[in-house]
Amino acid sequence: MTGVLHTVDAGVAHLTLNRPKALNALTPDQRELLVELLAGASADPDVRAVVLTGTGRGFCAGADLRGGAAGGERVAGDVARLIRTGAQRLIAAVLDCEKPVIAAVNGTAAGLGAHLALACDLVLAAESAKFIEVFVRRGLVPDGGGAYLLPRLVGPQRAKELMFFGDALTAADAECVGLVNRVVPDAELDKTAREWAARLAAGPTRALALTKQLVNASLDGDRAAAFAAEAAAQEINMTTADAQEGVRSFVERRSPEYRGR
């Protein structure tokens, strides 16, 4: 059984975690494959959107810790290095992907799995989905960028509540606090994700990439830096065929036909 299913259809790359018996807990090999596939999606002009989901009852139960922590003597620096090259590298791959990434959260998203979903540009959740900051239950500090992502999505006090208590958050509650764009019935999750992805895949791909970059960077810089980045992005985007088509279609009073170029 392949740990990650990968297909490309009509400009959309579908990445599906496929270890349902383990609630799609991520192995190192799966993590590395996701990083590789996301980088590939960025570089492939025929991929214009990405959907990330899971099989079975879980979206992703976090990192698969079975058999990984016991072997060998640990020295100073090992843990930090493991986090940098593992969980953080995966979350960065989602944030830095040049194509819009939709999380279709089909079930439990816990620990690193929750952060994997929240790093995506848009988050759809099935009604049965749950989000759990599970680290505190194991006496651990959140990893996978959780302390970076959550305050930016829900504010510092709500983020601390989620991380301090580790309570399961229903999909409806996740939508209320701003972690989820939309909650849909379980049977409609795949259909809705495909519809959203199709809309993105039909859009001006480079403009979307630059917009994503601007929004992500704006959370970490000051106004002057954000304005300068915006002006530079506009300069770059106006050299694309899609931008020229967008302006031309407006003048000609017709719908644009974007090609992702």
SULGI-V497184 format. One record per backbone hydrogen bond with DSSP energy under -0.5 kcal/mol. NH is the residue of the N-H (numbers start at 1). CO is the residue of the C=O. Records with the same first field share a line. If there is no record, write none. Layout:
NH = CO + CO
This chain:
5 = 16
7 = 14
9 = 12
12 = 9
13 = 49
14 = 7 + 12
15 = 13 + 51
16 = 5 + 14
17 = 15 + 53
18 = 3
22 = 19
23 = 20
24 = 19
25 = 22
26 = 62
31 = 27
32 = 28
33 = 29
34 = 30
35 = 31
36 = 32
37 = 33
38 = 34
39 = 35
40 = 36
41 = 37
42 = 38
43 = 39
44 = 40
45 = 43
47 = 44
48 = 11 + 46
49 = 11
50 = 100
51 = 13
52 = 102
53 = 15
55 = 17
58 = 55
59 = 108
60 = 108
61 = 23
64 = 26
65 = 63
68 = 65
69 = 65
78 = 75
81 = 77
82 = 78
83 = 79
84 = 80
85 = 81
86 = 82
88 = 83
89 = 83
90 = 86
91 = 87
92 = 88
93 = 89
94 = 90
95 = 91
96 = 92
97 = 93 + 94
102 = 50
103 = 122
104 = 52 + 102
105 = 103 + 124
106 = 104
108 = 57
109 = 130
110 = 60
111 = 132
113 = 110
114 = 111
115 = 111
116 = 112
117 = 113
118 = 114
119 = 115
120 = 117
121 = 101
122 = 101
124 = 103 + 122
125 = 182
126 = 105
127 = 184
129 = 126
130 = 107
131 = 169
132 = 109
133 = 167
134 = 132
136 = 133
137 = 134
138 = 134 + 135
139 = 136
140 = 135
146 = 143
148 = 145
149 = 145
150 = 146
152 = 148
153 = 149 + 150
154 = 150
155 = 150 + 151
159 = 155
160 = 156
161 = 157
162 = 158
163 = 159
164 = 160
165 = 161
166 = 162
169 = 131
170 = 168
171 = 127 + 129
174 = 170
175 = 171
176 = 172
177 = 173
178 = 174 + 175
179 = 174
180 = 174
181 = 123
182 = 123
184 = 125
188 = 185
189 = 185 + 186
192 = 188
193 = 189
194 = 190
195 = 191
196 = 192
197 = 193
198 = 194
199 = 195
200 = 196
201 = 197
202 = 198
203 = 200
205 = 203
208 = 204
209 = 205
210 = 206
211 = 207
212 = 208
213 = 209
214 = 210
215 = 211
216 = 212
217 = 213
218 = 214
219 = 215 + 216
220 = 217
221 = 217
226 = 222
227 = 223
228 = 224
229 = 225
230 = 226
231 = 227
232 = 228
233 = 229
234 = 230
235 = 231
236 = 232
237 = 233
238 = 234
239 = 236
240 = 237
241 = 261
244 = 240
245 = 241
246 = 242
247 = 243
248 = 244
249 = 245
250 = 246
251 = 247
252 = 248
253 = 250
254 = 249
258 = 202 + 256
